[in-house]
Amino acid sequence: MKTVLEVVNLNKKVKQNNQNYQILKDINFKVDEGEFISIMGPSGAGKSSLLYIMGILDDPSSGKIIIDNKDVAKLNDNQKSKIRRKNIGFVFQSYNLVPTLSVKDNILLPIYLDNKKVKNYENKVDEILDAISLSDKKNRTPMELSGGEQQRVAIGRSLINNPDIILLDEPIGNLDSKNGKAIMELLRKINREEKKTIVQVTHSKESTSYGTKICFLKDGEMNGVEEIC
């Protein structure tokens, strides 16, 4: 099976109030094509730090991130940006939508930022709107949507460039149980039907049941793996 992302001997240290703290300790981790992995652990375990480094939004103190057979540390800023846009879709807990843009334009935002021709993505965005069940609200702004609908838009935006892997930071952390369940069912559908590789970080045991594997993170260290049948 093809490996789409690999973490090798990764460490992350931060300095606060003249004290050094190790957030991540010798993490070794592979993500294979088609997996739906949940990285689970309590607050402060280092989950989001690991996800942001995997998404090339932060740098490790030492170790490697390998994406598309490339050691990210050896790339310049433009090359890193290209990999982020091409290979990775990122979904934030707080949605990070542009409030003045419509649903459709929020999904197309990566296309605008890359100066690509929007007309070449008209069919793609219509497919995404249909997949996230928001075709009838494509012209509304985020303020006119529920939290669950806003998260659907964020997921749709992560799909527009057809990335190899989608990374999600606590995707249902701000949602009630009903909307949270709907989002997790959508993610499972995207994983199974669209064959998208997904990695989420979560403290919710229930949300891990939608994936294929759970990796437990505790005190910055990998603390076991559980396969889900």
C-alpha positions in Angstrom: 0.0 0.0 0.0 1.3 3.5 -0.9 2.5 5.7 2.0 1.3 9.3 1.5 2.9 10.8 4.6 5.6 9.6 7.0 6.8 11.1 10.3 10.3 10.0 11.3 11.9 10.5 14.8 9.9 13.8 15.2 10.5 16.0 18.2 9.0 19.4 19.1 10.3 21.6 21.8 9.0 25.1 22.9 10.4 27.6 25.3 8.1 29.4 27.7 9.1 31.6 30.6 12.8 30.5 30.2 11.7 26.9 30.5 12.1 24.3 27.7 9.1 22.0 27.2 9.1 18.9 25.0 5.7 18.7 23.2 6.4 15.7 21.0 8.9 13.0 21.7 10.4 10.7 19.0 7.2 10.2 17.0 7.3 7.7 14.2 4.2 7.4 12.2 3.0 6.4 8.7 -0.2 7.3 6.8 -1.1 4.9 4.0 -3.4 5.7 1.1 -7.1 5.2 1.9 -6.7 5.1 5.7 -8.9 7.0 8.1 -6.7 7.5 11.2 -7.8 9.1 14.5 -5.0 10.5 16.7 -6.6 10.4 20.1 -5.5 11.8 23.4 -6.4 14.2 26.2 -5.9 18.0 26.1 -2.2 18.8 26.2 -1.1 15.5 24.7 0.4 17.2 21.6 -2.3 16.2 19.1 -2.7 19.5 17.4 1.0 20.2 17.4 1.6 16.9 15.6 -1.2 17.7 13.0 0.1 21.1 12.3 3.6 19.8 11.7 2.2 17.1 9.4 0.3 19.8 7.5 3.5 21.9 7.1 2.0 24.7 9.2 4.7 24.4 11.8 8.2 23.0 11.9 9.6 20.2 14.1 12.6 20.8 16.4 14.1 17.7 14.9 13.1 14.7 12.8 11.5 14.4 9.3 8.2 14.8 7.6 8.1 13.0 4.3 5.3 13.8 1.8 5.2 12.6 -1.8 8.6 11.0 -1.2 10.1 14.4 -0.3 11.8 15.4 2.9 9.9 18.7 3.7 12.8 20.1 5.6 14.9 20.2 2.4 12.3 22.2 0.5 12.2 26.0 0.2 9.1 28.0 1.2 7.6 28.0 -2.3 8.0 24.2 -2.6 6.4 23.8 0.8 3.5 25.9 -0.2 3.1 23.9 -3.4 2.9 20.7 -1.4 0.4 22.2 1.0 -1.8 23.2 -1.8 -1.4 20.0 -3.9 -1.2 17.2 -1.4 -3.0 18.4 1.8 -6.4 19.6 2.7 -6.7 21.1 6.1 -9.9 21.5 8.2 -9.7 23.7 11.3 -11.9 23.3 14.4 -12.9 27.0 14.0 -13.8 26.5 10.3 -11.7 29.6 9.2 -14.3 30.7 6.6 -14.3 34.2 5.0 -17.4 35.8 6.3 -18.0 38.0 3.3 -17.8 35.2 0.8 -20.6 32.9 -0.3 -20.5 29.1 0.4 -19.4 28.5 -3.2 -16.6 31.1 -3.1 -15.3 29.8 0.3 -15.0 26.4 -1.3 -13.3 28.0 -4.3 -10.9 30.1 -2.2 -7.8 27.9 -2.8 -8.4 28.3 -6.5 -8.6 32.1 -6.3 -5.5 32.2 -4.2 -3.6 30.0 -6.8 -4.8 32.3 -9.6 -6.3 29.4 -11.4 -9.2 29.6 -13.8 -12.4 29.2 -11.7 -14.4 28.1 -14.7 -12.3 25.0 -14.8 -13.6 24.0 -11.4 -17.3 24.7 -11.9 -18.2 21.0 -12.2 -15.9 20.1 -9.3 -17.5 22.7 -6.9 -21.0 21.5 -7.9 -20.0 17.9 -7.1 -18.6 19.0 -3.8 -21.7 21.1 -2.9 -23.8 18.0 -3.7 -21.6 15.8 -1.6 -21.8 18.1 1.4 -25.6 18.6 0.9 -25.3 22.4 0.5 -26.2 22.9 -3.2 -29.3 24.9 -2.1 -27.2 27.2 0.1 -24.3 27.9 -2.2 -25.0 31.6 -2.4 -25.4 32.1 1.4 -22.6 33.5 3.6 -21.2 31.7 6.7 -23.3 33.9 9.1 -26.4 32.4 7.5 -25.4 28.8 8.3 -25.4 26.6 11.3 -22.1 25.5 12.9 -22.5 22.0 11.3 -23.1 23.6 7.8 -20.0 25.8 8.2 -17.9 22.8 9.0 -19.3 21.1 5.9 -18.1 24.1 3.9 -14.7 23.8 5.4 -14.5 20.2 4.4 -15.7 21.1 0.9 -12.9 23.7 0.7 -10.4 21.0 1.7 -11.5 18.8 -1.3 -11.4 21.4 -4.1 -7.7 20.8 -5.0 -8.2 17.0 -4.9 -5.5 16.5 -2.2 -3.9 13.2 -1.3 -4.7 13.6 2.4 -7.1 15.6 4.5 -6.1 16.7 8.0 -8.7 17.7 10.6 -8.2 19.4 13.9 -11.0 18.4 16.3 -13.6 18.5 13.4 -16.6 18.2 15.7 -15.1 20.0 18.7 -17.5 23.0 18.4 -20.6 21.0 17.4 -23.5 19.5 19.2 -23.9 15.7 19.1 -26.4 15.7 16.2 -24.3 17.9 14.0 -21.1 16.1 15.1 -22.6 12.7 14.1 -23.6 14.2 10.7 -20.0 15.5 10.1 -18.4 12.2 11.0 -20.8 10.3 8.7 -19.8 12.7 5.9 -16.1 12.1 6.6 -16.6 8.4 6.5 -18.5 8.6 3.2 -15.6 10.8 1.7 -13.1 8.2 2.9 -15.0 5.2 1.5 -16.5 6.6 -1.6 -14.0 9.3 -2.6 -11.1 7.1 -1.4 -9.6 10.0 0.4 -7.0 9.5 3.1 -8.1 11.2 6.4 -6.3 12.0 9.6 -8.2 13.6 12.5 -7.0 14.5 15.9 -9.7 14.2 18.6 -10.4 13.6 22.3 -13.7 12.0 21.4 -13.8 8.2 21.6 -17.1 8.2 19.7 -15.6 10.0 16.6 -12.8 7.4 16.4 -15.4 4.7 15.6 -15.8 6.1 12.1 -12.2 5.5 11.0 -10.0 2.5 10.4 -7.3 3.0 13.0 -6.7 4.8 16.3 -3.3 6.0 17.3 -3.1 7.0 21.0 -1.0 10.0 22.0 -0.1 10.6 25.6 2.4 13.2 27.0 3.8 13.7 23.6 4.5 10.1 22.9 2.7 7.5 20.7 1.2 5.1 23.2 -0.3 2.3 21.1 -2.4 1.6 17.9 -5.8 0.0 17.6 -7.2 -1.3 14.3 -10.9 -0.9 13.8 -12.8 -3.7 12.1 
